[in-house]
Amino acid sequence: MKRLIIALVAALAFTSCSTVRQSATQRDVKAPIVSAVIGDLDVSDQKISYTYQPTKRVRRGGVQNCINSAITLALEAGNYDVLVETQQAIVERKGLFGRKITKIVVTGYPAKYKNFRSADEKAINAGIVTGTLLDNAEGKKATSWGLFEFLK
């Protein structure tokens, strides 16, 4: 009887402790994907302000997650694409167990992208797509943003 109980306990111990391992791979795309598109940014001259009270679920992601959520909701409220010259004010409550973000106020100039078009050779050579600025006097490169460097 003792042997049977010991065998059952041993069998139960071996079957209850199992590990699951999963792996995945991705395939590399060998074909280059190159597309040069430029667009205009229409920035409003009116500054907007949006107040957001993050939920507990959003606060778990950290301060930057709360700020990103506030900006996203501000843009969705006005149907904009980007907030330019963004400023944020964070109101925190300090308690016994740490700090809690109670309110975030984001302000900035809302903007929308418009007039998307394929970049022609003139725009590429002018440095609009490559992200380079040329010094007018000498024609030398003054600054490089590193965008679309493969188009040079």
MDAnalysis code that builds the backbone (N, CA, C; Angstrom):
import MDAnalysis as mda
import numpy as np

u = mda.Universe.empty(456, n_residues=152, atom_resindex=np.repeat(np.arange(152), 3), trajectory=True)
u.add_TopologyAttr("name", ["N", "CA", "C"] * 152)
u.add_TopologyAttr("resid", np.arange(1, 153))
u.add_TopologyAttr("resname", ["MET", "LYS", "ARG", "LEU", "ILE", "ILE", "ALA", "LEU", "VAL", "ALA", "ALA", "LEU", "ALA", "PHE", "THR", "SER", "CYS", "SER", "THR", "VAL", "ARG", "GLN", "SER", "ALA", "THR", "GLN", "ARG", "ASP", "VAL", "LYS", "ALA", "PRO", "ILE", "VAL", "SER", "ALA", "VAL", "ILE", "GLY", "ASP", "LEU", "ASP", "VAL", "SER", "ASP", "GLN", "LYS", "ILE", "SER", "TYR", "THR", "TYR", "GLN", "PRO", "THR", "LYS", "ARG", "VAL", "ARG", "ARG", "GLY", "GLY", "VAL", "GLN", "ASN", "CYS", "ILE", "ASN", "SER", "ALA", "ILE", "THR", "LEU", "ALA", "LEU", "GLU", "ALA", "GLY", "ASN", "TYR", "ASP", "VAL", "LEU", "VAL", "GLU", "THR", "GLN", "GLN", "ALA", "ILE", "VAL", "GLU", "ARG", "LYS", "GLY", "LEU", "PHE", "GLY", "ARG", "LYS", "ILE", "THR", "LYS", "ILE", "VAL", "VAL", "THR", "GLY", "TYR", "PRO", "ALA", "LYS", "TYR", "LYS", "ASN", "PHE", "ARG", "SER", "ALA", "ASP", "GLU", "LYS", "ALA", "ILE", "ASN", "ALA", "GLY", "ILE", "VAL", "THR", "GLY", "THR", "LEU", "LEU", "ASP", "ASN", "ALA", "GLU", "GLY", "LYS", "LYS", "ALA", "THR", "SER", "TRP", "GLY", "LEU", "PHE", "GLU", "PHE", "LEU", "LYS"])
u.atoms.positions = np.array([
    [0.810, -1.185, 0.000],
    [0.000, 0.000, 0.000],
    [0.865, 1.266, 0.000],
    [1.964, 1.236, 0.805],
    [2.869, 2.377, 0.863],
    [3.511, 2.619, -0.494],
    [3.872, 1.533, -1.166],
    [4.514, 1.676, -2.478],
    [3.544, 2.291, -3.489],
    [2.307, 1.905, -3.396],
    [1.311, 2.457, -4.308],
    [1.114, 3.957, -4.075],
    [1.038, 4.380, -2.848],
    [0.880, 5.794, -2.532],
    [2.118, 6.576, -2.968],
    [3.309, 6.045, -2.723],
    [4.543, 6.721, -3.126],
    [4.621, 6.814, -4.647],
    [4.202, 5.757, -5.337],
    [4.218, 5.780, -6.798],
    [3.215, 6.799, -7.343],
    [2.028, 6.907, -6.741],
    [1.044, 7.885, -7.163],
    [1.524, 9.319, -6.923],
    [2.142, 9.553, -5.769],
    [2.662, 10.885, -5.465],
    [3.794, 11.237, -6.434],
    [4.654, 10.298, -6.736],
    [5.760, 10.551, -7.666],
    [5.221, 10.806, -9.079],
    [4.235, 10.027, -9.495],
    [3.659, 10.231, -10.829],
    [2.965, 11.585, -10.913],
    [2.259, 11.972, -9.871],
    [1.597, 13.261, -9.839],
    [2.615, 14.395, -9.866],
    [3.721, 14.245, -9.150],
    [4.752, 15.277, -9.120],
    [5.397, 15.442, -10.498],
    [5.641, 14.353, -11.199],
    [6.278, 14.449, -12.509],
    [5.335, 14.999, -13.582],
    [4.049, 14.724, -13.473],
    [3.121, 15.189, -14.504],
    [2.648, 16.615, -14.281],
    [2.689, 17.110, -13.037],
    [2.190, 18.450, -12.783],
    [3.218, 19.535, -13.125],
    [4.463, 19.198, -13.195],
    [5.506, 20.179, -13.491],
    [5.934, 20.023, -14.944],
    [5.293, 20.753, -15.797],
    [5.669, 20.705, -17.208],
    [5.942, 22.116, -17.693],
    [6.809, 22.239, -18.665],
    [7.122, 23.541, -19.229],
    [6.692, 23.555, -20.684],
    [6.308, 24.730, -21.130],
    [5.896, 24.919, -22.509],
    [6.874, 25.887, -23.150],
    [7.390, 25.499, -24.265],
    [8.318, 26.366, -24.975],
    [7.786, 26.596, -26.378],
    [7.719, 27.859, -26.745],
    [7.276, 28.211, -28.076],
    [8.335, 29.098, -28.708],
    [8.489, 28.959, -29.983],
    [9.412, 29.834, -30.698],
    [8.789, 30.197, -32.034],
    [9.252, 31.301, -32.552],
    [8.749, 31.772, -33.836],
    [9.892, 32.408, -34.601],
    [9.782, 32.377, -35.888],
    [10.776, 33.025, -36.729],
    [10.065, 33.934, -37.714],
    [10.809, 34.818, -38.290],
    [10.243, 35.682, -39.315],
    [11.072, 35.555, -40.572],
    [10.444, 35.821, -41.671],
    [11.135, 35.740, -42.947],
    [11.555, 37.136, -43.373],
    [12.771, 37.235, -43.854],
    [13.270, 38.509, -44.346],
    [12.777, 38.730, -45.760],
    [12.373, 39.954, -46.029],
    [11.967, 40.326, -47.378],
    [13.222, 40.801, -48.102],
    [13.554, 40.157, -49.181],
    [14.783, 40.474, -49.900],
    [14.635, 41.663, -50.833],
    [13.421, 42.004, -51.213],
    [13.199, 43.103, -52.157],
    [13.223, 44.426, -51.407],
    [13.933, 45.422, -51.932],
    [13.913, 46.728, -51.266],
    [12.588, 47.434, -51.493],
    [12.108, 48.055, -50.451],
    [10.862, 48.809, -50.540],
    [11.226, 50.280, -50.381],
    [11.156, 51.014, -51.467],
    [11.548, 52.414, -51.455],
    [10.410, 53.244, -52.033],
    [10.011, 54.230, -51.283],
    [8.980, 55.134, -51.759],
    [9.255, 56.503, -51.159],
    [9.335, 57.503, -51.981],
    [9.576, 58.859, -51.509],
    [8.291, 59.659, -51.676],
    [7.675, 59.974, -50.565],
    [6.428, 60.734, -50.561],
    [6.624, 61.937, -49.658],
    [6.181, 63.086, -50.124],
    [6.242, 64.282, -49.300],
    [4.841, 64.837, -49.151],
    [4.654, 65.622, -48.116],
    [3.352, 66.229, -47.868],
    [3.525, 67.540, -47.141],
    [2.469, 68.299, -47.065],
    [2.484, 69.589, -46.383],
    [1.842, 69.434, -45.016],
    [2.326, 70.209, -44.060],
    [1.786, 70.202, -42.708],
    [1.077, 71.525, -42.480],
    [-0.228, 71.457, -42.304],
    [-1.038, 72.655, -42.087],
    [-1.216, 72.839, -40.579],
    [-0.465, 73.782, -39.997],
    [-0.478, 74.020, -38.556],
    [-1.462, 75.141, -38.237],
    [-2.326, 74.896, -37.267],
    [-3.306, 75.892, -36.846],
    [-2.616, 77.001, -36.052],
    [-3.132, 78.212, -36.137],
    [-2.562, 79.305, -35.355],
    [-3.202, 79.411, -33.970],
    [-4.203, 78.580, -33.693],
    [-4.868, 78.559, -32.391],
    [-4.313, 77.407, -31.552],
    [-3.819, 77.725, -30.370],
    [-3.302, 76.711, -29.456],
    [-4.473, 76.023, -28.756],
    [-4.404, 74.701, -28.642],
    [-5.454, 73.970, -27.940],
    [-4.916, 73.466, -26.603],
    [-5.814, 73.185, -25.703],
    [-5.479, 72.630, -24.398],
    [-6.457, 71.493, -24.112],
    [-5.931, 70.375, -23.590],
    [-6.771, 69.214, -23.305],
    [-6.405, 68.674, -21.925],
    [-7.404, 68.456, -21.096],
    [-7.198, 67.913, -19.753],
    [-7.637, 66.458, -19.738],
    [-6.772, 65.600, -19.176],
    [-7.021, 64.160, -19.178],
    [-6.793, 63.613, -17.776],
    [-7.722, 62.793, -17.318],
    [-7.575, 62.102, -16.049],
    [-7.370, 60.626, -16.356],
    [-6.123, 60.137, -16.256],
    [-5.840, 58.761, -16.656],
    [-6.477, 57.739, -15.725],
    [-6.866, 56.624, -16.328],
    [-7.415, 55.523, -15.547],
    [-6.279, 54.728, -14.916],
    [-6.637, 53.834, -14.032],
    [-5.630, 53.010, -13.362],
    [-4.865, 52.163, -14.374],
    [-5.566, 51.677, -15.361],
    [-4.937, 50.841, -16.389],
    [-3.892, 51.626, -17.184],
    [-4.184, 52.872, -17.501],
    [-3.237, 53.708, -18.243],
    [-2.055, 54.081, -17.352],
    [-2.311, 54.372, -16.082],
    [-1.240, 54.741, -15.156],
    [-0.239, 53.620, -14.957],
    [-0.671, 52.382, -15.084],
    [0.251, 51.256, -14.941],
    [1.359, 51.272, -15.987],
    [1.114, 51.925, -17.116],
    [2.118, 52.007, -18.178],
    [3.195, 53.034, -17.922],
    [3.045, 53.870, -16.926],
    [4.047, 54.871, -16.597],
    [3.629, 56.268, -17.022],
    [4.490, 57.216, -16.699],
    [4.192, 58.622, -16.963],
    [4.109, 58.889, -18.464],
    [5.053, 58.346, -19.228],
    [5.052, 58.605, -20.668],
    [3.810, 58.020, -21.336],
    [3.327, 56.894, -20.854],
    [2.100, 56.312, -21.388],
    [0.907, 57.228, -21.122],
    [0.871, 57.842, -19.949],
    [-0.216, 58.782, -19.628],
    [-0.164, 60.001, -20.536],
    [1.043, 60.522, -20.783],
    [1.201, 61.683, -21.654],
    [0.782, 61.336, -23.080],
    [1.229, 60.183, -23.576],
    [0.866, 59.760, -24.932],
    [-0.637, 59.579, -25.079],
    [-1.284, 59.033, -24.064],
    [-2.740, 58.861, -24.106],
    [-3.452, 60.204, -24.140],
    [-2.953, 61.169, -23.361],
    [-3.561, 62.500, -23.349],
    [-3.425, 63.177, -24.711],
    [-2.246, 63.069, -25.327],
    [-2.037, 63.668, -26.646],
    [-2.921, 62.991, -27.681],
    [-3.014, 61.668, -27.625],
    [-3.848, 60.931, -28.573],
    [-5.307, 61.351, -28.466],
    [-5.819, 61.465, -27.260],
    [-7.216, 61.860, -27.080],
    [-7.450, 63.311, -27.497],
    [-6.458, 64.171, -27.280],
    [-6.586, 65.566, -27.714],
    [-6.654, 65.650, -29.231],
    [-5.840, 64.850, -29.913],
    [-5.854, 64.850, -31.375],
    [-7.145, 64.246, -31.919],
    [-7.642, 63.193, -31.279],
    [-8.886, 62.573, -31.722],
    [-10.077, 63.514, -31.516],
    [-10.040, 64.321, -30.472],
    [-11.153, 65.228, -30.200],
    [-11.305, 66.267, -31.303],
    [-10.198, 66.698, -31.896],
    [-10.271, 67.697, -32.946],
    [-10.015, 67.153, -34.328],
    [-9.836, 65.842, -34.453],
    [-9.559, 65.193, -35.729],
    [-8.294, 65.757, -36.380],
    [-7.194, 65.799, -35.608],
    [-5.911, 66.276, -36.091],
    [-4.931, 65.122, -36.200],
    [-3.783, 65.379, -36.846],
    [-2.772, 64.349, -37.045],
    [-1.617, 64.442, -36.058],
    [-1.200, 65.651, -35.728],
    [-0.024, 65.824, -34.871],
    [-0.193, 67.090, -34.040],
    [0.443, 67.116, -32.882],
    [0.413, 68.276, -32.005],
    [1.823, 68.872, -31.985],
    [1.946, 70.109, -32.479],
    [3.238, 70.766, -32.606],
    [3.478, 71.654, -31.388],
    [4.750, 71.751, -30.968],
    [5.128, 72.569, -29.814],
    [4.348, 72.125, -28.578],
    [4.426, 70.829, -28.311],
    [3.650, 70.224, -27.225],
    [4.241, 70.566, -25.867],
    [3.375, 70.911, -24.940],
    [3.740, 71.121, -23.545],
    [2.767, 70.328, -22.694],
    [3.272, 69.763, -21.616],
    [2.391, 68.995, -20.745],
    [2.629, 69.383, -19.290],
    [1.544, 69.396, -18.531],
    [1.587, 69.645, -17.093],
    [0.987, 68.433, -16.410],
    [1.725, 67.882, -15.458],
    [1.294, 66.664, -14.770],
    [0.982, 67.010, -13.324],
    [-0.207, 66.621, -12.877],
    [-0.613, 66.823, -11.489],
    [-0.585, 65.458, -10.812],
    [0.243, 65.358, -9.760],
    [0.386, 64.101, -9.026],
    [-0.078, 64.273, -7.594],
    [-0.576, 63.195, -7.031],
    [-0.935, 63.171, -5.621],
    [0.015, 62.225, -4.926],
    [0.684, 62.702, -3.904],
    [1.604, 61.864, -3.146],
    [0.851, 61.279, -1.960],
    [0.952, 59.968, -1.836],
    [0.263, 59.290, -0.758],
    [1.210, 58.408, 0.032],
    [0.644, 57.576, 0.857],
    [1.422, 56.689, 1.706],
    [2.163, 55.633, 0.895],
    [1.569, 55.179, -0.193],
    [2.154, 54.106, -0.982],
    [2.783, 54.579, -2.289],
    [3.065, 55.870, -2.413],
    [3.701, 56.370, -3.626],
    [2.926, 57.514, -4.232],
    [3.217, 57.758, -5.503],
    [2.576, 58.859, -6.217],
    [1.530, 58.333, -7.193],
    [0.531, 59.157, -7.435],
    [-0.534, 58.803, -8.363],
    [-0.791, 59.998, -9.270],
    [-0.757, 59.774, -10.580],
    [-1.030, 60.834, -11.534],
    [-2.542, 61.033, -11.571],
    [-2.980, 62.233, -11.216],
    [-4.412, 62.498, -11.183],
    [-4.904, 63.241, -12.419],
    [-4.034, 64.075, -13.013],
    [-4.476, 64.873, -14.150],
    [-3.272, 65.239, -15.014],
    [-3.496, 65.268, -16.321],
    [-2.483, 65.719, -17.276],
    [-3.140, 66.739, -18.187],
    [-2.474, 67.881, -18.362],
    [-2.950, 68.921, -19.267],
    [-1.914, 69.061, -20.380],
    [-2.340, 68.817, -21.631],
    [-1.446, 68.982, -22.779],
    [-1.917, 70.175, -23.595],
    [-0.949, 70.957, -24.055],
    [-1.254, 72.098, -24.909],
    [-0.319, 72.069, -26.109],
    [-0.776, 72.644, -27.197],
    [0.044, 72.711, -28.394],
    [-0.778, 73.194, -29.575],
    [-0.098, 73.292, -30.689],
    [-0.748, 73.723, -31.926],
    [-1.112, 72.489, -32.748],
    [-2.393, 72.249, -32.996],
    [-2.781, 71.071, -33.775],
    [-2.456, 71.280, -35.253],
    [-2.144, 70.169, -35.919],
    [-1.801, 70.246, -37.341],
    [-2.331, 69.016, -38.058],
    [-2.545, 69.179, -39.358],
    [-2.996, 68.089, -40.219],
    [-2.063, 68.002, -41.416],
    [-1.800, 66.770, -41.836],
    [-1.035, 66.560, -43.056],
    [-1.983, 66.679, -44.244],
    [-1.502, 67.281, -45.315],
    [-2.316, 67.393, -46.517],
    [-1.394, 67.418, -47.726],
    [-1.974, 67.297, -48.891],
    [-1.271, 67.406, -50.159],
    [-0.121, 66.399, -50.275],
    [-0.410, 65.124, -50.037],
    [0.593, 64.084, -50.222],
    [0.869, 63.908, -51.708],
    [2.134, 63.761, -52.029],
    [2.512, 63.574, -53.431],
    [3.848, 62.842, -53.494],
    [4.100, 62.234, -54.625],
    [5.383, 61.572, -54.823],
    [6.466, 62.624, -54.990],
    [7.588, 62.356, -54.390],
    [8.696, 63.293, -54.500],
    [9.341, 63.151, -55.867],
    [9.482, 64.256, -56.542],
    [10.148, 64.226, -57.839],
    [11.656, 64.410, -57.621],
    [12.401, 64.328, -58.693],
    [13.857, 64.412, -58.594],
    [14.307, 65.784, -58.102],
    [13.557, 66.818, -58.432],
    [13.898, 68.163, -57.989],
    [13.812, 68.269, -56.462],
    [12.761, 67.688, -55.873],
    [12.605, 67.721, -54.417],
    [13.688, 66.905, -53.731],
    [14.052, 65.775, -54.330],
    [15.098, 64.941, -53.745],
    [16.434, 65.670, -53.795],
    [16.746, 66.284, -54.922],
    [18.004, 67.011, -55.046],
    [18.040, 68.255, -54.168],
    [16.887, 68.853, -53.913],
    [16.840, 70.040, -53.061],
    [17.033, 69.687, -51.599],
    [16.998, 68.412, -51.263],
    [17.226, 68.004, -49.882],
    [15.984, 67.888, -49.058],
    [14.811, 68.031, -49.665],
    [13.576, 67.943, -48.887],
    [13.356, 66.523, -48.401],
    [13.562, 65.541, -49.259],
    [13.301, 64.157, -48.892],
    [14.485, 63.556, -48.153],
    [15.697, 63.905, -48.541],
    [16.865, 63.307, -47.904],
    [17.116, 63.866, -46.526],
    [16.492, 64.996, -46.190],
    [16.652, 65.549, -44.856],
    [17.926, 66.336, -44.697],
    [18.502, 66.829, -45.757],
    [19.730, 67.606, -45.654],
    [19.446, 69.056, -46.006],
    [20.135, 69.926, -45.337],
    [20.050, 71.343, -45.638],
    [21.382, 71.775, -46.226],
    [21.341, 72.560, -47.282],
    [22.564, 73.030, -47.910],
    [22.784, 74.492, -47.559],
    [24.034, 74.823, -47.289],
    [24.389, 76.200, -47.031],
    [24.305, 76.949, -48.355],
    [23.553, 78.039, -48.405],
    [23.317, 78.754, -49.660],
    [24.576, 79.355, -50.242],
    [25.483, 79.846, -49.408],
    [26.646, 80.566, -49.906],
    [27.620, 79.637, -50.617],
    [27.928, 78.499, -49.994],
    [28.965, 77.641, -50.546],
    [28.421, 76.342, -51.142],
    [27.172, 76.033, -50.893],
    [26.605, 74.798, -51.403],
    [27.047, 73.564, -50.645],
    [27.613, 73.746, -49.452],
    [28.059, 72.615, -48.642],
    [26.931, 72.172, -47.715],
    [27.026, 70.916, -47.312],
    [26.007, 70.378, -46.410],
    [26.184, 71.002, -45.033],
    [25.125, 71.603, -44.512],
    [25.189, 72.243, -43.209],
    [24.695, 71.307, -42.114],
    [23.620, 70.615, -42.360],
    [23.008, 69.754, -41.358],
    [22.451, 68.528, -42.053],
    [22.513, 67.381, -41.387],
    [21.906, 66.171, -41.924],
    [20.999, 65.569, -40.872],
    [19.759, 65.331, -41.230],
    [18.816, 64.705, -40.309],
    [18.851, 63.199, -40.415],
    [19.460, 62.656, -41.432],
    [19.567, 61.224, -41.599],
    [18.330, 60.552, -42.133],
    [17.364, 61.297, -42.646],
    [16.155, 60.698, -43.176],
    [16.369, 60.326, -44.632],
    [15.980, 59.155, -44.990],
    [16.045, 58.682, -46.370],
    [17.440, 58.850, -46.965],
    [18.446, 58.491, -46.214],
    [19.818, 58.642, -46.684],
    [20.099, 57.768, -47.906],
    [19.302, 56.715, -48.104],
    [19.529, 55.826, -49.246],
    [19.184, 56.485, -50.568],
    [18.487, 57.606, -50.559],
    [18.113, 58.275, -51.791],
    [19.204, 59.191, -52.336],
    [20.265, 59.404, -51.589],
    [21.332, 60.288, -52.036],
    [22.046, 59.751, -53.237],
])
